[in-house]
């Protein structure tokens, strides 16, 4: 995966509402005015994964703060997330 930040890869037509970056993981909360939809975009440079989670206004902040927890619940993302070690 290249060194692009989410700020550089936010799709055209979306507006960035919030952004954070730490330890090679970039997370953006974006809004698409055209259909009034919200999404959280994640780019993990270390794991070489990127994904999007569609959110509602009620869940947007929680998903932005904990995108991997919500992505694991989304059947749309099966196979797109890295395998994490299981707790003993």
N, C-alpha and C positions, 0 to 999 in steps of 0.2 A: 504494500500500500504506500502511496506517495506521502509526502509531507504536507499535503493540503489540509487546511483547517476546515471545519464545518462552515465557517464564515465564507470560505471560498467556494463551497459546493452546495450551498443552500439553493434548491431549485428555483428557477425563474418563476416569478409570480407569488413566491412565498415571502413573508416578512418575518424577520427574526424578532422574537419577543424577549428572549433571554438566552444567555450563552455562558457556559463555563468550561474550563479545561483544567485537567490535573492528571499528572502521571501518564501522559500520552493518550488520554481519553477526552474527546471533545463531545459536548452535549449541547444541543440547541433546541429550544422550544420555538416552533414556527407556526405561523398562521397563514392560511391561503384565503384571501378576501373573496376570490371568485366563487367559492362554495362555502365559505365560512368554516373551513375545517382546521383542526389543530393537529400537530404531530410533534413528536420528539425524535430528533435525529441523533444518532450516536456513531462516532467514528473512533474506533480503538486501534491506534497505530501499532501497539505492541502485539495484540492478538490478530492483527490484520483482518478485522471484521468491521462492518458498518451495517446499520439497520435503522429502520424507521418504525415507530410505534404510533398508531393513530390514537388520539386521546379526546376526551370530552373536557369541557371547561371545568367540570368538577374534579377530574383526576389529573389535569395538566401539571400542576405543581408537584404532586406526588410522583408522577411518572418522570418528570424532569429531574427530581432529586434521586430517584431509584430506578433508572431505566432498565437495568438488567433483571430486577425482580419482576417487573411487568412484562418484559420481553419473554421471559421464561414461561409466562402464562399465555402468551399469544401463539396460537397454532400456526399462524402465518409465518412465524420465524423459525420453525423447527428446522434444524440443520444449518442455520445461519449463525448460531452462537457457538463460541468455543466450548469444549468440554471442560467442565470444572471438576476438580477432585471432589469426591464424595466425603462427607464428614464421617469420622470413625465412630 
